[in-house]
Amino acid sequence: MPCRQPHTDSDPGDRAPDAEAHEGSHNSGPRALTLGSIEWNRAMWGDPSRWEDQGNNWSFHAESCGQPYVQWKASVVATFIAPFCGPGVDVLELAPGHGRWTEYFVGNTASLTLVDLNASCISVCQERFGSRPEVRLIVNDGRSLPVPDASVDLVWCFGTFVHLVPRDIDGYLGEFRRVLRPGGRFVVHHTGWPDATLRLVPLTRRLGRPGRVLQHRLSQGLWRPGGDRVEMSARRFAAMAGHHGLVVDRQVRTWGSNRQYGLAFNDVVSVGSSPG
């Protein structure tokens, strides 16, 4: 069953306030900040009220496929986490939030390093997972991974790169190359707009609200802005990774025996490696 785009009114978890409409505002909170900036991400995800049920309230991907959330989440684990874990694997999870995916890594790795921009998120993960001897928790600056070179076998990030500006995505990809061991893997969920629509972003941004409506219709199939996605395509992400010497092995929008699972908002999961 092909995935359909969600109705944004029913997606409060991922349809955070339309921050783009308020760039330059002097109000406090995410609405006053530039969508995708470090400051926006700090304000948005540092708010504990957004983390209902540890983030499992964000069920829009499952809803877009007509699948129960529990089954959809299990399919993500089976497809994108389990194949890369093991007792000898050192994992870095970037932006774990409140541990929605972390719980599947705990007990299945040699070590697990959790890196997040928000101290409040790291605090929750400390409460949930800090007693495990293999778990290390780090608050970062929103751009770097404060771990040694060639110390990680897998970098995992889901639900964050869709909210990062391209400059910061590029910076993180450079860090992936630095921290991954030869042959190490990365699995990243990110925006996957059609390439042609990216060329319209400078124009639609200048048009204000009408421009955002047009951009989201062309890029995500929505007549209303939703999802707070920052512009990126599958091809551009792969090119950026390649610039840093990384290889994107596959890019996935749907999976499962009948392609019954997938992602909303034209998102993509890129699976790649750092060459040996």
N, C-alpha and C positions, 0 to 999 in steps of 0.2 A: 504493500500500500504506500503510495508516494506521500511524503510529508507535505502538509499544507502550512502556509504561513499563519501564525496565530493572530487572533483579534487582539489588538494591543490593550483594549480596555480590560481584558481578563488576565493580563500578565503583570500584576503589580510588582512582582519580584524583579523582573528584568526590565520592565518599563519604568525605570527610575525617572525623577523629574527631568523634563526636557531642558537639560542644562544649556544646550546651544542657544536657546531662545533668550538666555539671560547673560550672555557674555558681556563683560564690561559693567555689569551691575555692581552696586556697592552693598547689596544685601549680603547677609551671612548665609553659609550653607552651600551645598553643591550648585544651586541655581545661580549663584553669583560667579561661578568659576567656568573655565573653558573645558568643555567635554573632552575627556581623555587625558587631561593633564594630571600630573602627580598630585596637585592640590585637590583636584576634583575627586580623584580616586581615594585620597586620604579622607576627605570629608564624607564621601558617599559610603564607603565600606567600613569606616570607623564608627558608624552609627549602629549600635547593637540592635536597634529596633528593626533593621533590615534583615537580620539573621534569624528569622523565625524557623524553628526546628533545624537549627544548624545549617540553614541554607537549602534544606529539602523542600521548602515552600516554592522554590523556583522549578516548577514542573512543566513549563511552557514547551520545552523541547519534546517531552513525551506527549503532550497534548497535540502538538503539531503533527504527530505521527498517528494519533489515535490509539496510543499504547498506554497501559497503566504505568504510572511513574516508577513503581518498584521494579517492574520488568525492564523498563527502559534503562534505569540506572544499573541494574545487574548486567545488561548487555554492554554498557560502557565499560564496566569492570572487566568482563570476559574478553572484550575485544581490544581494549586499549591499556589496561593495567596488568592483568594476570600474565599475559605473554612475556612481559618484560621484568617481572619480579622474580625473586628467588633468594635463598639464604646467603648467597655471595654477592648480592647486588647492592651497591650504594646509591640511594635515591635522593634527589633534591626535588621537593615540591615547592614551586613558586606560587605565592599567593594562596595558601591553603584556606584562608578565611576562617571559618569556625570548624573546619575539619570534615566537610562533606565527603571528600574523597580520601582524606588522610586515613580514615578508619580502615580502609582496605589495604593500605601499605603497612600499617603497624603489624608487626609479627611476621611479615613476609619479606623482609629485607635484612641485609647486614647492618646498614645504618640508614637513617631517615632524617634529612635536614629540612626543616620547614622555614621558609624565608618569606616574610610578608612586610609590606610597607606600614601596616597598621599595628601599633603596639597592642591595641585592644584585641585584635585577632590572634596575635601570638599569645596573649594572656589566656584566651579561651582554650587554645591548643595546649598550652602548658597545663591547664586544669584537666583537660581530657587525656592527654598523651604524655605529659612530662615525666610520669613515673617510669616510663619505659627506658631502659638503659641505652637503647640504640637511637633514641630521638634527641635531636639537637634543634633548638629554636633560635631564630635570628630575626631582628627587626632591621630592614635595610632602608636604603634611600630612594627606592623606586626606580633605580637604574642599574644597580650592580648586584652581584652575587658574592658576598663576603666569605668565600670558601677557597681553599688552595687550588692551584692549577691541577688539571688532570686528576681530580679526586672523586669524580662522580660517574656512575654508569648509566644513569637515567635521569633526565629532567622531565618533570610532568607539570603541566599547567592547563587548567580548564576553567573557563569562565572569566578570565582576566585580560588576555590579549585582545579580546573584542572591545575592551574599554581603554586601550592604550593608543596614544598617537604614534604614527609611524616612526618618528625619531626615537622613541623609547623602545619600541619593538626592535628596531635595528640595534640599539645598544644592548638589549638583552640577548639577542642572537650572537653578538660578539662575545658576550659573557658565556653563553652556552659552549661556544667553541673552546674557550679558555678552560672551563672547569670539567668538560667531558674528557674521559679517557679515550684513547684511540678505539674506535668501534662502539663507543657509547651512543645511546639513543636519546631522542627527545620526542615527546608527544605533546602537541600544543593545539588547543582549540582557539580559533581566531575568526575574524570576519572574512567572508568570502564573496564580496560583491563582484558582479561582472566587471571585467577590465574596462569596458567602454564607459561605464558609469563613473569611474574614478576621474576621468578627464573633465567631468561636469562639476566636480566638487568646488573648485574656485568660484565658478559662476553661481551655483545654487547657494553657496554660503553667503554671497553678497546680496542675495534676494530675500534673506530673512526667512520668516515662516513659510511663505509660498515656495521658496527654494528648497526648504527641508522636506516639505510635502512631496515635491517633485522628485527629490533625490531618493527618498525612501520608497516611493512608488517604483522607480526604475531599478533601484538596487535590491530592495527586499520584497517587492510585490505588495507594499502596504500604502494605503492612502493617507495614513497618519504616521508621523514620526514615532518610532517605538524601538525599544531594545537598547537605546543609547550606544549603538555601534559606531565605532570610528572607522573611517574609510580604509579598506584593505581588500585585496583580492588574493585568490589562491596563487596565481602566477607571480604577483608582486612579492608575496611572502617567500615563495621558493627562490626568487631571484635575490632577495635580501639575505636569505640563509646562505645561498651560494657565494655571495660576496664575502662572507666570513669563512668560507671553506667547509661549510656544512652541506650535506646532501639530503634533500627531501625525497624520501623513497616512495611515499604514496600520500595522496590527499583524499579524504573520505568525507562524503556528505551523507551517505546512507549505508547501512550494514545490516547483517542478519541474513538468515537463509533465504528470505524473500524480500530483502531490502526493506524490511518493515520498521526499522529503527533509523532515526536520523536527527537532524538539527533544524531549529527554527532560524528565521532571519537570514537565510542563505549562508549560514556559518559552515566552517570546514574544520576538520581535524587533520593536521599535518603530522606525519610520522617520519622522522629522519634520523640521521646518524652523523657522527664525526668520524671521518675516514681514518683508518689505521695508518 
